[in-house]
Amino acid sequence: MYTVSCDLTPKIDYDYLEMQVIFYDSNNAVIGKSPLVWNINNPTKDQLIKVSGTATTRSSSTTPARAAIYVGNVTLN
């Protein structure tokens, strides 16, 4: 398990945002995906948000060489 944290400032208002993390080994092979590391309802434009969440890999024997963080909005119906 890894703690992932960053500061986030939305450029527009959103109803919902979520973050996923993808871990890669030194050969750029995917060794883990954490689809819902963090989320928030109703973030507003220019709001400084301190993001922190826990992500996991599917391999306990391979240490990630890098991680990519993706933040997006989802339309909720």
N, C-alpha and C positions, 0 to 999 in steps of 0.2 A: 504494500500500500504506500502511496505517495501523497503528500499534501501539495496541492496546487493552489497558488494564490497570485492575484494581480489586482491592479487598480483598473477600473472600467468607467468610461464616461461616454454614455450614449450620445449620438449626434442628433437623434430625434426621440420623441416619446414612443414607448412601446407598451403593449398590453402585457407582454410576457417575454422573458429572455431565459435561455438555458445554455449551459456550457458542457461540451464533451471534450475528452482528452484521448488522443491516439498516441501510443508509445511505439517507438521504432528501435531496432537494434542497430549495430554499427554498419550493417549492410542495407539499411533502410527497409528492412522487412518489418511488417506490423507484428508486434508481440503482445499487443493488448489494446482494448478499447473500453473506455468508461463512458457510456452514453449520457448519463445524467449526473454530472459531478456537482453541479450547482444550478440554482434557478431563482428567479425573482419575478414578482408580479408588479406591473405598473411602474417600471423605471422611467424617469423623465429626462428630457434633453438637458445635457450639461450637469447632471447629477453625478457626483463622484461616488462610486460604489466600490467598497473593499470586498473583493471576491475571494472566497476560500472554500475548498472542497477536498474530498479524498478520492483519489483515482487508483485503480488497480490494473495490473497486467495479468495475462493468462498464464504467464511463464514465471515460476518461482525461481528458476535457475538462470534466467537471462536478465541482466541489468540493462535498463533502457539507455541508449546513447543519446536520445532526444525525445521530446514530447511536443506534439502540436496541439494547441488549444483552439477550439472552435466555439464561437458564441453566436447564437442565432435566435430568431423569434419563431414561434410556432403559432399558427392560427388555431384557436380553440373554438369549437362550435358547440 
